[in-house]
Amino acid sequence: MTEPPNPDVLPVGTVLDGTYRLARLLGRGAMGTVYEGHHTGAGKRVAVKVMHRELLAYPELAARFRREAKVTSELDHPHVVSVFGFGATPAGQPYLVMELLDGEDLQTHLERVGALPLPTVVQIVNQVASALDAAHAVGVVHRDLKTDNVFLVRAPDGAVFAKVVDFGLSKVLKTSATKLTVARAVFGTPEFMAPEQAEGRQDAIDHRSDQWSLACLAWFASTACLPFTGPDVNAILNQVISAVPTPVEPGAPQLSAEVDQVLRRALSKDRADRFPTIRAFARAFEAAASGASPDAAPNRRTATPPRAVAVEAGRGPALEVRGAGQEKPRRGRGVGRWLAIIAALAVATLGGAGWLLRDRPPISTWLQHARTLVDRH
């Protein structure tokens, strides 16, 4: 039995605006269908992304599609996919014309070859960070950085060359008067989503949210394991909001404690504890990968590295990791400890009250704060 024609798939040979002839279907995504196209005058091969017809019923999504065209076309950067133009089909579907990339996305590549050598991951992180730094400089946050949205181009000399694609969910900062989302909406991919995104705090999303996503990408590319997983979306989001990822070493023994330390800082739940810029994260990651001792301490509070706490079932924190795996000496049970216990009880009480009034953060987070205060003393 022949399947009915898909109204979203334009016939091969269709010419858009008298300029771009569709040659073949390349793939379909959540927002649109992508074709190989040919410029009728220059003969140049391009990629043409056409928004799905049924999405025209949602003006916000059509606005997002058009914004992707505008944002991407204005980012003239070698590691951002180039956009040459945009328009609309006779049916009113927005489309954008991009460079045709020869290669495969990072997700497909990792599924095919597994974890990558650390020097290769460093190259990818540096190139993606450079692209996102350019976006951040003009007030654009990607918001959906993931392995599917990093494309590895086949370079003639065999070198790694990454391109960041799909700015469809990007957030343009300082444009509150033209927001396209409601305050509690959650957009992005759960496994790569920063806590502030997972909690739906749209006003808290900034360049440090992209840094979190890039750290997840680096973790996954290095180990073939994601730092936060779960059986469903809600479980993953809960992990992102409140869980401490397991150490990277079991998944990739070649990774050092310094690399683990850098990744954990970029994955800090509090944005203020991450690196000040995505470039700073990339530099620290490269330094740690090369064997140097990066300054991965939070840029506020103290100069000590972020804590990585291993928690066993039914037990409290087992070991505080400091620097290159040195254990912090335990302090005596003096007055300071009793004061810390009192403070911990206060934190737990206030946290419990806040938990009853709001959905977040989970009470386990407040209990962890209480344990931390006791453990430090």
N, C-alpha and C positions, 0 to 999 in steps of 0.2 A: 504494500500500500504506500503510495507516494505521500510524503508529508506536505502539508500546506505550506506555501511560501511564507517565510518570515518577513513581516513588514519592516523590520529593522534592517534587514540585509538589502542594500541597494544593488541593483543588477550590475554585473561587470560591464564596463563600457559607459556607465553613467558619467557625464561631464558636469562638474560643479562650476558655476559661474563662468562657463566657457573657457576654463583654464586647466582644471585638474580632472583627468580621465582616470576612473577607478579600474585598476588592472586585476586585482585579486584580493580576496578576503584574507587578512592576517590573523585576526582573533577578535574575541568579544570580551568586554569587561563589564563591571557594574554600571558604569556611566555611559559607555559607548562602544561602537564597533570600529575596528581599525582596519584600514585597507592599504595596500600598496597602490600608489597613484603615480601618474606621469604628467608632468607639465606639458601641455599641448604645444607650447611654443619652444621652450628650451629642451624638452625631452628629458628633463631631470627627474629621477625617481624620488618620490617623497612618501611619507606616511600620512594618511588622512584619517583623523578620528572624528566620527560622527555620533552625536548624542542619540541615545535610544528615543524613539518617537513617543513612547508612553510617558517618558519623563517630562514631556512638554506640559503635562497637567500640573506640574509642580514648579512654579516660577522660581522658587529658591534654588532648585537644582539646575535649572537653565542658567541662572545667574552665576552659580558656581562654575559651570562649564565655561561660560564666557570669561570669568575671572581667571581661570586656568590659562586660557589663551593670552590674556593681557599680561598676567604676571610673568609667565614663561617667556613671552616674546621680549619683555623688557630686561630679562636677566641674560645679558650677553656674557656667558661664561663657558669655557671649554668643557666643563663637567656637568653642564645642564643641557638637556636636549634642546636643540634650536627649534623655534617656532617661526615659520615664514609668513603665515597669514591666517586669517579666519574669516568665516562667513556663515551662511545658512543655506540649507537645501530648499527646493521649492516647497517642501512640506513644512518649512520653518524650523528644522532641526539644526542647531548650531554645529559647526564643524571647525576643526583647526588643522592646519597643514604643518607637519613637522619633518625634521630630517629623518630619513629612513636608516635605522641602526642595524648593523650586521653583527650579530652575536646572540647572547642570551641573557636573561635576567639572572640576578645573583641567586634567587631561590632555586631556579631550574639547575643552575650550575652546582649548587651545594647538594641538591638531590642526586646529581649525577656523579660527583667526585667525592663528596664527603667534606670533612673539615679541611680548611686550606692551611698551607704553611704560614707561620706567623709573619714573615716578611711580606707576603702577598696581602694579608689582612691589613697590615700597616699601610701599604700603598692604597688600598681601597678606602680605608678610613681617612687618610690624608686628602684624597681626591674628593670624597663626599663632603668632608668638613670644609674644604675650600669652596665648594659649590654652595653649601648652606650658609657659610659665612657671608658670601656675596648676597644671598637672599636676606639674611638678617640685617645687613648693612642698609637695606632699603625698606626695612620694617616688615618683611615677609617671613612667616614661620610655616614650614612645610606641613606639619601636623600628621603626616601619614608616611613617614619614612619607614621603610621595611625592605626586606630582601627582594620582594617583587618589584619595588620601585627604584632599584639600582640596576642599571643595565651594563653588562660588560661587553664592550666593543672589541671585535677581533682586530687587533692592530697588526700590521704587516710584520713588525719585528718581534711579535709575541709578547710585548709588554702589556701589563694590565692597564686598561683605560676605562674608568667608570663614568657613567652618565646618570644623573638623577632625573627621574621622570615623574609625571603625574602630580602637578600642584593643584589638583582639583579640590582638595580639602584645605588648602593653604589658608592661613589667617593673616589678614593685613592689619597690623597693629595701628592703634590710634584712629580707628574709624568706627567708633561706637555708634555713630548716627546711622551707619549703613550696615549694621550687623546682619548676617544672614542666618543666624541660629538663635534658638532660645537659650536662656542661661543654663539650663540643666541638661541640654542635649549632649550626647557623647558621640564623637566622631573619631574614627581612626581604626587601627587594627590592634586588638587586645594584647597580643604577645609583645608588641613594640610600643605600647601606649604608656606615657608617663602617668604617675599617680594623679596629678592635677587634671589630666584628661579623663582618667578612669572615674574620677569623682564628679565629672561634669562641671568643673570650675573653669568655665571658658575664660573669665577675666584673668586667671592665673597662668594661662598658657603663653609661653614666650620662647625665646631662643633656647633656653635651658631644657625645654620639653623635647626639642629636636636632638639635643645632646643625649638625653636619656635614650631615645630611640636608636641613635648611632651606637651607643654603648651596647644595647641589646643586639644590634646587628653584628658588632665586633665579637661579642661573646659567642653568638651562634656560628659565625664564620670560623671562629677559632676552635670550637669544640664540637660542632654539629649538634649542640644541645641548646635549648632556649633557657634563659635564666628563670622565667616564670611560665608555668604550664598548668593545665587543669583539664578536667573532663568536659567543661563547658565554658561559655563566655563569662558567666558570673564568677565561677571558680578562679578563672585567670585574673579577672579584675580584682578580686579579693587578694590574690597573691601579689599583684602589682602594688596595691595600696598598703598592705601590712606585712608581707612576708620578706624574709631575708633570703636571697638566693644562695644555693649551695656553692662551695668553693669551686673554682674552675679547674683546679688541678686534676681531680678524678676523671673529668671528661677529656682533658688534654694535658698529660703529664709534662709536656715540654714547656708549658706556660709557668712563669715564675710568680712568686708571691708579689713582686712589684707590679706585674701586669694585673693580677687579681685586685690589688689595692687601687690601681687607677680606675679599673672598671667599676669597682664598688663606689668610688667617689662620684663618678658620673651617674650612678644609679641611686644616689641618695634620695630618700623620700622628700626631704626638704630641698627645694630648689636652691636655696642660699648656700647649701653645702656642696653643690656641684661646682665644676670649673666655671670661671667667670665667662668664658666664651667657648664655642665649639672648637675653635682653633687651638685654644689652650689644652683642651682635652686631647686633641689629636697629637699635639706635641708631647704631652705627658705619656700617651700610649706608645708613641714611637720610641721615646727615651727608655721606658720600662722594657720594651721589647728588645732593645739593643743591649740591655744589661745595666743601664745607668740606674741610679736611684732617684726617681722623679719626686718632686715635691707634690705629693698627692693629698696633702692635708687640706681640710676645708679652708676657704678663704675668709672665714670669720671664726670667732670663738678662740680656740687654741691652735697650736701648731702640731698637735698629735694627729696621726693618721685616723681615718674613720674606722669605727669598730666593726669587726666582722664576728658575729656571735654565733656559735654553733649551739643549737638547742636540741637535746634529745627528748624523746617522749617521756613526759612525767618529770622532767628535771628542768632546772634553771640553766642559765648560761654556763657552759662548760669551760670555755677558754676565750680570753681576749687576745686577738691577734694584733701584734704591734710590730710595725716595720717588717723585717724579713723573718717573721715567725717567732719573735722573742715573746715569751710570756711575761705579762706584767706581774711583779711581785704583789702578793696579797698583803693588805694592811691589817693591823691589829684591830681588835674589837673595842676601840676606844670611844670617847665621847662623840667623835665625828661620825662613827657608824650609827650610834643611836639617833643622832640628829638626822642622818640620812634616812633611817627607818621611818621617823616621824614625817619627814618630807615626802617619802614614798607613799605613806598612807594618805597624805593630803592629796598627792597627785592622783592616786587611785580613786579617792572619793570624788574629786572634781571631775575626773575623767568619766566615772560611772554616771554622774549627773548629766554630763554633756552627751554621753552615749544614749541615755534615755530620751533626751530631747531631740537628738539628731540621728540620722542614719550613719554618720561617719564621724571620726574614724571608729573602727570596731573596738570593742572593749579590750580585746587582746593587745591592741597597741598601747592602751593606757597601762595595762598590767606589765607590759614589757618596759615602759618608762619607769615604773615603780621598781622592777627588778634591777634595772640599770643603775638607779640611784643607790640602791643597797650595795650592788656589786662594786661600784666605784669606791665605796668606803669600807 
